[in-house]
Amino acid sequence: MNSRRRVNSAVRALIFKMQVAKRILLYAAVAVLTFLLGVSVVKFGRRTSQPTPWQVLLSFQNQDLNKLPDKPSHAIQSAIDRIIGSQPSNEFPFSPRLFQAMTNTDGRTRYVLVREQPLVSIPGEPRVRVHVFDLGGNLLTSDEFSGGWRTYVTGVSVVKNDLLHQDALVVDGEYWIGGHASHQFYVLVSDRIVPAYFERDGALKRDEYLLANASIAPSIH
């Protein structure tokens, strides 16, 4: 009798151990499956969650876009083409120079994208395009104007101008021969780029506003 009880007890213990082992295996299988599913979801999310063109543009804020390596240069150009539209194939390309926030005369924050078509021949001029966006990435206005007759654009920036008490877009240039540094200062009146003043060799100049072949600044209609 005692021998039979011991056998029954051993059998029950064995069955219990087998049940525990099965549960452990089941839990382990569920844990492994959950982990694999989680990894797959993360990888799938990484593949499918691509930044929008506006997000790409925002990632290049406050940089000298004229000096980007090839890969980021292609990335920002692709984003610009998707937002604004690609340039005609017969047009000499405009290259991005600056993307930065700028406060307009109403105190509202806008984003300005500045692109340049460089000086390629003499006589000639560089061309500057300025696109103004709201904070959501909606294009508000676009303007194009000269960067200065027979002048190379050497820099583009947005600065707080002490004379204007206002953010100013500054287009720096240099005459093709003999130096003569120039600076064009623009402000955002509502959502339009408007000239404030022009300097050459540290002095205020008026001829760029008056001479047909040396005019700067967008035409306001």
Phi, psi and omega per residue, in radians:
M1 nan -0.833 3.125
N2 -1.091 -0.653 3.127
S3 -1.109 -0.724 3.123
R4 -1.134 -0.702 3.126
R5 -1.090 -0.707 -3.136
R6 -1.125 -0.690 3.118
V7 -1.114 -0.792 3.136
N8 -1.077 -0.713 3.135
S9 -1.123 -0.708 3.127
A10 -1.155 -0.677 3.131
V11 -1.124 -0.806 3.132
R12 -1.070 -0.689 3.121
A13 -1.108 -0.717 3.131
L14 -1.134 -0.747 3.124
I15 -1.087 -0.731 3.138
F16 -1.078 -0.763 3.132
K17 -1.108 -0.664 3.136
M18 -1.161 -0.670 3.115
Q19 -1.141 -0.727 3.115
V20 -1.107 -0.746 3.141
A21 -1.085 -0.712 3.110
K22 -1.086 -0.727 3.140
R23 -1.118 -0.736 3.126
I24 -1.076 -0.780 3.114
L25 -1.087 -0.701 3.133
L26 -1.105 -0.814 3.124
Y27 -1.075 -0.723 3.141
A28 -1.119 -0.715 3.129
A29 -1.115 -0.741 3.119
V30 -1.098 -0.734 -3.130
A31 -1.120 -0.764 3.138
V32 -1.126 -0.753 3.135
L33 -1.088 -0.746 3.121
T34 -1.077 -0.745 3.126
F35 -1.088 -0.798 -3.127
L36 -1.118 -0.682 3.090
L37 -1.124 -0.707 3.119
G38 -1.088 -0.772 3.106
V39 -1.081 -0.731 3.140
S40 -1.110 -0.729 3.137
V41 -1.109 -0.751 3.136
V42 -1.086 -0.812 -3.140
K43 -1.113 -0.722 3.129
F44 -1.117 -0.723 3.120
G45 -1.093 -0.680 3.122
R46 -1.145 -0.611 -3.129
R47 -1.293 -0.633 -3.010
T48 -1.653 -0.406 -3.083
S49 -1.561 1.411 3.134
Q50 -1.593 2.534 3.109
P51 -1.165 2.590 3.076
T52 -1.297 2.815 3.088
P53 -0.978 -0.655 3.123
W54 -1.153 -0.702 3.090
Q55 -1.108 -0.666 3.076
V56 -1.078 -0.788 3.137
L57 -1.069 -0.755 3.132
L58 -1.069 -0.533 -3.124
S59 -1.244 -0.186 -3.141
F60 -1.879 0.338 -3.133
Q61 -1.047 2.542 2.951
N62 1.050 0.510 3.100
Q63 -2.008 2.722 2.989
D64 -1.396 1.714 -3.031
L65 -1.277 -0.154 3.134
N66 -1.372 -0.196 -3.043
K67 -2.106 0.441 -3.133
L68 -1.370 2.556 2.989
P69 -1.106 2.967 -3.013
D70 -1.027 -0.817 -3.030
K71 -1.112 -0.940 3.098
P72 -1.144 -0.510 3.090
S73 -1.103 -0.736 3.092
H74 -1.163 -0.647 -3.116
A75 -1.118 -0.806 -3.113
I76 -1.247 -0.610 3.105
Q77 -1.146 -0.673 3.095
S78 -1.117 -0.719 3.121
A79 -1.115 -0.749 3.134
I80 -1.094 -0.764 3.141
D81 -1.064 -0.646 -3.130
R82 -1.294 -0.489 -3.129
I83 -1.489 -0.836 -3.023
I84 -1.707 -0.512 -3.032
G85 1.950 2.515 -3.119
S86 -1.276 2.683 -3.132
Q87 -1.330 2.653 3.036
P88 -1.041 2.503 -3.077
S89 -1.151 -0.407 -3.117
N90 -1.579 0.089 -3.115
E91 -1.784 2.330 3.076
F92 -1.082 2.278 -2.946
P93 -1.146 2.525 2.958
F94 -1.632 2.278 -3.129
S95 -1.852 2.474 3.118
P96 -1.161 2.406 3.107
R97 -2.029 -0.597 -3.043
L98 -2.757 2.450 2.959
F99 -2.347 2.046 -3.002
Q100 -2.735 2.670 3.046
A101 -1.282 2.588 -3.118
M102 -2.627 2.379 -3.137
T103 -1.569 2.301 3.131
N104 -1.534 -3.127 -3.071
T105 -1.200 -0.238 3.067
D106 -1.598 0.006 -3.135
G107 1.479 0.132 3.128
R108 -1.570 2.557 3.125
T109 -1.539 2.271 3.059
R110 -2.213 2.935 2.999
Y111 -1.981 2.406 3.091
V112 -2.068 2.309 3.017
L113 -1.919 2.116 -3.123
V114 -1.930 2.227 3.094
R115 -2.168 2.632 -3.070
E116 -2.275 2.405 2.925
Q117 -1.829 1.929 -2.943
P118 -1.226 2.839 3.013
L119 -1.159 2.173 -3.093
V120 -2.114 -0.199 3.141
S121 -2.687 2.753 3.076
I122 -2.059 2.212 0.003
P123 -1.303 2.699 -3.134
G124 2.984 -2.991 -3.093
E125 -2.768 2.672 2.953
P126 -1.371 2.741 3.067
R127 -2.058 2.500 -3.107
V128 -2.126 2.283 3.041
R129 -2.014 2.323 3.126
V130 -2.129 2.153 3.111
H131 -1.962 2.296 -3.087
V132 -1.938 2.265 -3.124
F133 -2.132 2.681 2.953
D134 -1.473 -3.114 -3.046
L135 -1.176 -0.358 3.132
G136 -1.555 0.003 3.126
G137 1.575 0.205 3.101
N138 -1.434 2.253 3.137
L139 -1.272 2.161 -3.092
L140 -1.734 -0.853 3.133
T141 -2.575 2.778 3.019
S142 -2.429 2.391 3.113
D143 -2.413 2.656 3.084
E144 -2.304 2.446 -3.142
F145 -2.740 3.021 -3.104
S146 -1.337 2.499 3.024
G147 -1.554 0.078 3.130
G148 2.120 2.304 -3.087
W149 -1.112 2.213 -3.123
R150 0.931 0.725 -3.034
T151 -2.223 2.443 3.003
Y152 -1.583 2.350 3.002
V153 -1.362 2.077 -3.093
T154 -1.778 -0.246 3.142
G155 -3.034 2.673 3.080
V156 -2.381 2.337 -3.107
S157 -2.681 2.802 2.975
V158 -2.008 2.130 -3.073
V159 -2.331 2.773 2.995
K160 -1.425 1.999 -3.047
N161 -1.612 2.095 -3.098
D162 -1.188 -0.561 -3.139
L163 -1.239 -0.688 -3.101
L164 -1.569 -0.276 -3.024
H165 0.946 0.796 -2.960
Q166 -2.834 2.640 2.968
D167 -1.059 2.427 3.114
A168 -2.304 2.430 2.975
L169 -1.540 2.171 -3.078
V170 -2.004 2.173 3.057
V171 -1.897 1.910 -3.126
D172 -1.584 2.509 3.140
G173 -2.543 3.011 3.081
E174 -2.552 2.282 -3.131
Y175 -1.068 2.539 -2.959
W176 -1.076 -0.407 3.117
I177 -2.450 2.328 3.073
G178 1.492 0.242 3.083
G179 1.361 -2.020 -3.115
H180 1.058 1.351 3.133
A181 -1.172 2.453 3.124
S182 -2.273 2.739 -3.126
H183 -2.504 2.093 3.058
Q184 -1.757 2.261 -3.119
F185 -1.989 2.208 -3.119
Y186 -2.204 2.635 3.030
V187 -2.174 2.794 3.060
L188 -1.656 1.883 3.036
V189 -1.660 1.879 -2.935
S190 1.034 -1.880 -3.117
D191 -2.113 0.320 -3.138
R192 -2.002 2.430 3.056
I193 -1.367 2.180 -3.086
V194 -2.270 2.376 3.132
P195 -1.168 2.437 3.070
A196 -1.808 -0.962 3.044
Y197 -2.859 2.957 -3.062
F198 -2.314 2.417 3.110
E199 -2.179 2.524 2.913
R200 -2.427 2.322 -3.105
D201 0.929 0.614 3.065
G202 1.414 0.043 -3.123
A203 -2.071 2.584 3.077
L204 -1.193 2.426 -3.114
K205 -2.243 2.560 3.139
R206 -1.979 -0.310 -2.989
D207 -1.104 -0.533 -3.126
E208 -1.170 -0.291 3.082
Y209 -1.583 -0.251 -2.957
L210 -1.952 -0.609 -3.067
L211 -1.462 2.327 -3.053
A212 -1.094 -0.717 -3.066
N213 -1.477 -0.117 -3.101
A214 -2.190 0.413 -3.082
S215 -1.311 2.617 3.035
I216 -2.190 3.073 3.036
A217 1.343 2.544 3.139
P218 -1.237 2.645 3.054
S219 -1.424 2.239 3.136
I220 -1.732 2.076 -3.116
H221 -1.773 nan nan
